[in-house]
Amino acid sequence: MNRVKQRKFNNLYWTYTVITLCMLLVSTFDWRTVLALFIAATSLTFVIFDERGKVAFPDMEEENE
């Protein structure tokens, strides 16, 4: 993974974090709902789009072959 792509994903994760903090401070949503959305968005982005997710969570079917 090149450095530019890695920095873009890091900026995206920081954006998710800032939005979550603002929602926790300003909105009337339950804090568990906000954190669940944050974890879901971050996890899905990491596993599906970020190439580092393929290294952290290898596909078990590919390992067995």
Protein Blocks (a to p, Z undefined) as FASTA:
>chain_A
ZZklmmmmmmmmmmmmmmmmmmmmmmmcdfklmmmmmmmmmmmmmmmmmmklmmmmccfk
lmmZZ
